[in-house]
Amino acid sequence: MLKALVVALALLAGAKILAQDRLYREGAQEALLSAYRDRAIAACQSTPSPTGALPLWTRPASVDLVIGRSDVDVRIWQLDSERWPARFRHPHVVLTLDEASAPVCRYDVIEGRAYVTAM
């Protein structure tokens, strides 16, 4: 009986930690998106795409928050590289358009710079 009680308390404690972590992450994501969405749109609007065109980023199909930029050529064990934080630490606001072949814009919140890549 005592073992069952200990197991139940351990499960409840684990559920509480997971719920708090999830709420914290969702709140932080919402706060970052609301704080940097307009800056990301402005930076993406002024950055030309690889084809040379300036797509209309004012009404993106989706706005997401990701950590790190996957197109930076740095490995996880290369901690001494000056580009390591951009690859694994910096938050990026990612804007995508409706079209399937449309470019994707990633706004680096720390650097304050937009990177437009073709898909």
C-alpha positions, 0 to 999 in steps of 0.5 A: 500500500505504501509503495503504491502511494509513493508511486502515485505521488511520484507520478503526480510530481512528474505530471506537475513538472511537465505541465509547468514546463509546457506552460512556460514554453508556450508562454515564452513562445507567445511573448517572443512572437508578439514582441518580435513579429512586427520587427521580423515582418519589417526586416523580411520585407526589406531583405530580397529573396535569392531570386532577387524579388521582394515578396510581400511578407506583411501577411504571412501564412504562418509565423513560428518560433524556432531555436537555431538556424539549421543552414549554418554549417556548425556541428554541435561539438564545435563550441569554439565557433563564433557561429555556434550560438546562431546555429543552436541558441538564437531564437528565430521568428520564421515567416512562411508564405502561402505558396509551396515554392515561396521563400522562407524568412528567418528573423534572428532575434538576437542579431536583428537580421533577416535571412531569406532562403528559397524552398 
